[in-house]
């Protein structure tokens, strides 16, 4: 198993309702983001193929990058989180 660091904003946690309708991403009914056409093209996916509606499972989070073209849970689904692993806050350092 490889270890890696993912720096994304958690917008959905266990029990939250995720929907992708048309090009919009909703968490518990609130719109958070949209799918990006360029990423869909690179993934060879259509808007229709991306439509989904589910509840975030236990030990998982739905994450969103800060850049509109970020590759994140919009495209690859929930991120599994090991029960004893800590999620932490990343703080940008400005010079």
C-alpha beads as a LAMMPS data file, in Angstrom:
LAMMPS data file: protein, C-alpha beads

95 atoms
94 bonds

1 atom types
1 bond types

-500.0 500.0 xlo xhi
-500.0 500.0 ylo yhi
-500.0 500.0 zlo zhi

Masses

1 110.0

Atoms # bond

1 1 1 0.000 0.000 0.000
2 1 1 1.346 3.407 -0.987
3 1 1 1.004 6.433 1.232
4 1 1 0.270 9.796 -0.291
5 1 1 -0.959 13.208 0.709
6 1 1 -4.102 14.652 -0.819
7 1 1 -4.806 18.327 -0.230
8 1 1 -8.467 18.978 -0.994
9 1 1 -11.446 20.512 0.777
10 1 1 -13.802 17.982 2.374
11 1 1 -17.331 18.954 1.332
12 1 1 -19.070 15.650 2.094
13 1 1 -18.641 13.203 4.969
14 1 1 -20.266 9.949 6.069
15 1 1 -24.036 10.154 5.654
16 1 1 -24.066 13.217 3.365
17 1 1 -26.177 13.099 0.189
18 1 1 -24.168 13.572 -3.038
19 1 1 -25.865 14.293 -6.346
20 1 1 -24.440 15.096 -9.736
21 1 1 -27.275 16.458 -11.880
22 1 1 -26.561 17.838 -15.320
23 1 1 -23.190 19.532 -14.762
24 1 1 -23.741 20.524 -11.100
25 1 1 -22.507 18.880 -7.880
26 1 1 -24.808 19.071 -4.850
27 1 1 -24.117 18.055 -1.248
28 1 1 -27.255 17.787 0.891
29 1 1 -29.092 19.875 -1.710
30 1 1 -26.541 22.722 -1.792
31 1 1 -24.654 23.383 -5.035
32 1 1 -20.877 23.336 -4.531
33 1 1 -19.309 23.006 -7.966
34 1 1 -19.715 21.976 -11.575
35 1 1 -18.171 19.363 -13.811
36 1 1 -15.598 20.762 -16.209
37 1 1 -16.053 19.883 -19.907
38 1 1 -12.294 19.586 -20.563
39 1 1 -11.874 16.991 -17.802
40 1 1 -14.882 15.030 -19.077
41 1 1 -13.294 15.034 -22.518
42 1 1 -9.933 13.813 -21.135
43 1 1 -11.723 11.041 -19.201
44 1 1 -13.720 10.155 -22.317
45 1 1 -16.950 10.517 -20.294
46 1 1 -20.229 12.152 -21.180
47 1 1 -22.318 14.365 -18.922
48 1 1 -24.941 11.598 -18.809
49 1 1 -22.368 9.025 -17.595
50 1 1 -21.441 11.276 -14.669
51 1 1 -24.979 11.559 -13.237
52 1 1 -25.114 10.006 -9.762
53 1 1 -27.019 10.075 -6.496
54 1 1 -25.689 8.398 -3.342
55 1 1 -24.944 8.696 0.365
56 1 1 -21.264 9.004 1.388
57 1 1 -20.390 5.649 3.000
58 1 1 -18.699 5.087 6.341
59 1 1 -14.978 5.921 6.476
60 1 1 -15.171 8.033 3.298
61 1 1 -15.199 11.694 2.313
62 1 1 -16.152 13.608 -0.828
63 1 1 -13.421 16.126 -1.648
64 1 1 -13.170 19.145 -3.904
65 1 1 -10.058 20.904 -5.158
66 1 1 -9.682 24.671 -5.020
67 1 1 -9.172 25.018 -8.775
68 1 1 -12.201 24.679 -11.086
69 1 1 -10.333 22.074 -13.162
70 1 1 -9.117 20.074 -10.163
71 1 1 -9.268 16.308 -10.469
72 1 1 -11.262 15.311 -7.384
73 1 1 -14.332 13.438 -6.099
74 1 1 -16.444 14.946 -8.866
75 1 1 -14.681 12.535 -11.200
76 1 1 -13.364 9.646 -9.056
77 1 1 -15.920 9.426 -6.259
78 1 1 -15.382 9.264 -2.535
79 1 1 -11.953 9.071 -0.930
80 1 1 -11.608 6.251 1.600
81 1 1 -10.307 7.340 4.989
82 1 1 -8.773 4.805 7.347
83 1 1 -10.660 4.872 10.669
84 1 1 -7.573 5.695 12.757
85 1 1 -6.000 8.138 10.280
86 1 1 -6.371 11.807 11.083
87 1 1 -7.630 14.335 8.594
88 1 1 -5.832 17.603 9.129
89 1 1 -6.039 21.194 8.013
90 1 1 -3.562 22.485 5.447
91 1 1 -2.672 26.138 5.889
92 1 1 -1.129 28.069 2.991
93 1 1 1.986 30.057 3.791
94 1 1 2.235 33.391 2.028
95 1 1 5.605 35.078 1.560

Bonds

1 1 1 2
2 1 2 3
3 1 3 4
4 1 4 5
5 1 5 6
6 1 6 7
7 1 7 8
8 1 8 9
9 1 9 10
10 1 10 11
11 1 11 12
12 1 12 13
13 1 13 14
14 1 14 15
15 1 15 16
16 1 16 17
17 1 17 18
18 1 18 19
19 1 19 20
20 1 20 21
21 1 21 22
22 1 22 23
23 1 23 24
24 1 24 25
25 1 25 26
26 1 26 27
27 1 27 28
28 1 28 29
29 1 29 30
30 1 30 31
31 1 31 32
32 1 32 33
33 1 33 34
34 1 34 35
35 1 35 36
36 1 36 37
37 1 37 38
38 1 38 39
39 1 39 40
40 1 40 41
41 1 41 42
42 1 42 43
43 1 43 44
44 1 44 45
45 1 45 46
46 1 46 47
47 1 47 48
48 1 48 49
49 1 49 50
50 1 50 51
51 1 51 52
52 1 52 53
53 1 53 54
54 1 54 55
55 1 55 56
56 1 56 57
57 1 57 58
58 1 58 59
59 1 59 60
60 1 60 61
61 1 61 62
62 1 62 63
63 1 63 64
64 1 64 65
65 1 65 66
66 1 66 67
67 1 67 68
68 1 68 69
69 1 69 70
70 1 70 71
71 1 71 72
72 1 72 73
73 1 73 74
74 1 74 75
75 1 75 76
76 1 76 77
77 1 77 78
78 1 78 79
79 1 79 80
80 1 80 81
81 1 81 82
82 1 82 83
83 1 83 84
84 1 84 85
85 1 85 86
86 1 86 87
87 1 87 88
88 1 88 89
89 1 89 90
90 1 90 91
91 1 91 92
92 1 92 93
93 1 93 94
94 1 94 95
